[in-house]
Amino acid sequence: MTSLRIPVPSASLPSPPPPPSHHRLRLRLFSSCPRSRTPLLLAMASSSPPQLPELRQGIADFYDQSSGSWEQMWGDHMHHGFYDSDADDVSLSLSNHRSAQTRMIEESLRFASLLDPESKRPKRIVDVGCGIGGSSRYLARKFGAQCRGITLSPVQAQRANALATSQGLSNQVSFQVADALQQPFPDAEFDLVWSMESGEHMPDKPKFVKELARVAAPGATIIIVTWCHRDLSASEDSLNPWENELLQKICDAYFLPSWCSAGDYVHLLRSLSLQDIKVADWSPNVAPFWPAVLRSALTWKGLTSLLFSGFKTIKGALAVPLMIEGYKKGLIKFTIITCRKPEQAPDV
Ligand SMILES: C[S@@+](CC[C@H](N)C(=O)[O-])C[C@H]1O[C@@H](n2cnc3c(N)ncnc32)[C@H](O)[C@@H]1O
């Protein structure tokens, strides 16, 4: 396994140091989606509702419509697979790809040091943006933990609960419709806060990260696996026009608001005094995934299932080549970011 690590000093200072100059956060926190030009820093300061209602509804409808057809083809997980970076994607079978999705969970835990022999096993887990609950059920079994999952999609929450019941896990895991930006949980509730490919949907990244930190217990681990755009170079103030255009099309297809970079996330985590911040670009390790999604959509089963799952799902499928292009051109970065809430937590 190879993963590209961006060295990030751990942040344990009570007040955050200025971001590294190459992050240039303030200059760059503008929407990558041309439709919405709201600076993220304005969102940070604003008291407006945390989610634009139409975006929330769009996300809910998208997953309500597409989850059944995705599950039919791909099973439990609506996230990328993790592959050896030299994997030959064409020779991999669908079951190889499904195993790669499970491996994504394992590699994320390993990256966060939760598989170290001396590390404490999580017992109370929140799955933020849980899909049909694949990660929750996996983590509940692996750690004997209690898991709570939240999603915007009523269809997903219902299906996740049904699967938990049918798999004898209903006393360990449960799912509900709730907003990640206003989580229905008390402070300091969980010792693992898990967000697998939901961050890209969040219109207010500072609020998102703040909520993750709020529900984390002292000493808890936070794992964010998400799509980012590339970090800007020191001489850049924004992405190139063609990059913005490409992201705009992806935003339209998948109900995504502004994108940010890995460096932006690091800055946000540091501003909350979170510790042991680690970041890696796993783009080379997910490269076979989208070509496999495209191939699966072009099978008879894929095509018929798409036809019956509605316009939003078809639009999502048509955007798959754009994701492939975004990765190939180095614009999209599949990013893992992990950190720990200090034992003696300052208010976040
Ligand atoms: C790509 S799916 C990932 C699902 C799951 N984590 C997995 O790995 O299978 C994105 C998920 O994020 C959820 N989501 C997006 N925005 C959300 C929000 N504001 N609050 C809660 N869930 C959200 C969606 O409902 C969906 O379940």
The ligand as an SDF file (V2000), in Angstrom:
LIG
                    3D

 27 29  0  0  0  0  0  0  0  0999 V2000
  -21.6380    8.9040   -0.7380 C   0  0  0  0  0  0  0  0  0  0  0  0
  -22.7900    8.5510    0.5450 S   0  0  0  0  0  0  0  0  0  0  0  0
  -21.7120    7.7490    1.7070 C   0  0  0  0  0  0  0  0  0  0  0  0
  -22.4680    6.7620    2.5550 C   0  0  0  0  0  0  0  0  0  0  0  0
  -21.6790    5.9680    3.5870 C   0  0  0  0  0  0  0  0  0  0  0  0
  -20.8420    6.7900    4.4060 N   0  0  0  0  0  0  0  0  0  0  0  0
  -20.8930    4.8550    2.9630 C   0  0  0  0  0  0  0  0  0  0  0  0
  -19.6550    4.8860    3.0390 O   0  0  0  0  0  0  0  0  0  0  0  0
  -21.4930    3.9200    2.4350 O   0  0  0  0  0  0  0  0  0  0  0  0
  -23.0340   10.1630    1.3020 C   0  0  0  0  0  0  0  0  0  0  0  0
  -23.9440   10.1530    2.4930 C   0  0  0  0  0  0  0  0  0  0  0  0
  -23.8680   11.4240    3.1440 O   0  0  0  0  0  0  0  0  0  0  0  0
  -25.1690   11.7780    3.5730 C   0  0  0  0  0  0  0  0  0  0  0  0
  -25.2550   13.2240    3.8000 N   0  0  0  0  0  0  0  0  0  0  0  0
  -24.9850   14.2190    2.9450 C   0  0  0  0  0  0  0  0  0  0  0  0
  -25.1860   15.4090    3.5400 N   0  0  0  0  0  0  0  0  0  0  0  0
  -25.6020   15.1540    4.8000 C   0  0  0  0  0  0  0  0  0  0  0  0
  -25.9730   15.9640    5.9010 C   0  0  0  0  0  0  0  0  0  0  0  0
  -25.9660   17.2970    5.8440 N   0  0  0  0  0  0  0  0  0  0  0  0
  -26.3460   15.3510    7.0380 N   0  0  0  0  0  0  0  0  0  0  0  0
  -26.3730   13.9980    7.1430 C   0  0  0  0  0  0  0  0  0  0  0  0
  -26.0190   13.1940    6.1230 N   0  0  0  0  0  0  0  0  0  0  0  0
  -25.6350   13.7570    4.9680 C   0  0  0  0  0  0  0  0  0  0  0  0
  -26.0740   11.2710    2.4840 C   0  0  0  0  0  0  0  0  0  0  0  0
  -27.4080   11.2130    2.9280 O   0  0  0  0  0  0  0  0  0  0  0  0
  -25.4100    9.9070    2.2070 C   0  0  0  0  0  0  0  0  0  0  0  0
  -25.9080    8.9670    3.1160 O   0  0  0  0  0  0  0  0  0  0  0  0
  1  2  1  0
  2  3  1  0
  2 10  1  0
  3  4  1  0
  4  5  1  0
  5  6  1  0
  5  7  1  0
  7  8  2  0
  7  9  1  0
 10 11  1  0
 11 12  1  0
 11 26  1  0
 12 13  1  0
 13 14  1  0
 13 24  1  0
 14 15  1  0
 14 23  1  0
 15 16  2  0
 16 17  1  0
 17 18  1  0
 17 23  2  0
 18 19  1  0
 18 20  2  0
 20 21  1  0
 21 22  2  0
 22 23  1  0
 24 25  1  0
 24 26  1  0
 26 27  1  0
M  CHG  2   2   1   9  -1
M  END
$$$$
